[in-house]
Amino acid sequence: GVNILNRKPLDARTALDKLQRRRETHNRVERKRRDCINQLIDDLTKLLPPKHLEEASSKCHRVNVLRGAVAHIKFLSESNSGLAKTL
């Protein structure tokens, strides 16, 4: 391979090391992103009332949590508009 920044040829070892470092960095960033998403899903699960969660087991699937959050937001929106009409 050739280093595109300074056009110097790279030996195979250097190219493999560079590729490995790139993969490790990517994996670390992706792991951090997934951990953040999982933490936010857990927080959202704790905020939702049980009637909006379809719990088949002790741990909800992410799509069910998101579906329940949408249902709860719609419920709150309808309740809010109903209360606004009565005022």
C-alpha positions in Angstrom: 0.0 0.0 0.0 0.9 3.6 -0.3 0.4 6.3 2.3 -1.9 8.8 0.6 -0.6 11.7 2.7 3.0 11.6 1.7 2.9 9.0 -1.1 5.6 6.8 0.6 5.2 3.1 0.2 4.1 1.3 3.3 5.3 -2.2 4.2 2.7 -4.9 4.9 3.3 -4.8 8.6 2.8 -1.0 8.9 -0.4 -1.3 6.8 -1.8 -4.1 8.9 -1.0 -2.2 12.1 -2.7 0.9 10.8 -5.7 -1.1 9.8 -5.9 -2.8 13.2 -5.7 0.5 15.0 -8.5 1.8 12.8 -10.7 -1.2 13.6 -10.0 -0.9 17.3 -11.0 2.8 17.3 -14.1 2.1 15.3 -15.1 -0.8 17.7 -14.5 1.5 20.7 -16.7 4.3 19.3 -19.4 1.8 18.3 -19.4 0.2 21.7 -19.7 3.6 23.4 -22.6 4.5 21.1 -24.4 1.2 21.8 -23.9 1.6 25.6 -25.3 5.1 25.4 -28.4 3.9 23.5 -28.9 1.0 25.9 -28.7 3.3 28.9 -31.2 5.7 27.4 -33.6 2.8 26.6 -33.3 1.6 30.2 -34.0 5.1 31.5 -37.0 5.3 29.2 -38.3 1.9 30.4 -38.2 3.2 34.0 -40.2 6.3 33.0 -43.0 4.5 31.2 -46.1 3.2 33.0 -46.5 -0.6 32.9 -49.6 -0.4 30.8 -47.6 0.9 27.9 -45.0 -1.9 28.1 -45.5 -5.3 26.6 -43.2 -7.2 29.0 -42.8 -10.8 27.9 -39.8 -11.2 30.2 -38.0 -9.2 32.8 -36.1 -7.3 30.1 -38.0 -5.5 27.4 -36.9 -5.4 23.8 -35.9 -2.0 22.6 -38.6 -1.8 19.9 -41.3 -2.6 22.6 -39.9 0.2 24.8 -40.0 2.7 21.8 -43.5 1.5 20.8 -44.7 2.0 24.4 -43.1 5.5 24.6 -44.9 6.5 21.4 -48.2 5.1 22.8 -47.7 7.0 26.1 -46.8 10.3 24.3 -49.9 9.9 22.2 -52.0 9.2 25.3 -50.6 12.3 27.1 -51.2 14.4 24.0 -54.8 13.3 23.7 -55.4 13.8 27.4 -53.8 17.3 27.2 -56.0 18.3 24.3 -59.1 16.9 26.0 -58.3 19.0 29.1 -57.7 22.1 27.0 -61.1 21.7 25.4 -62.8 21.4 28.8 -61.2 24.7 29.8 
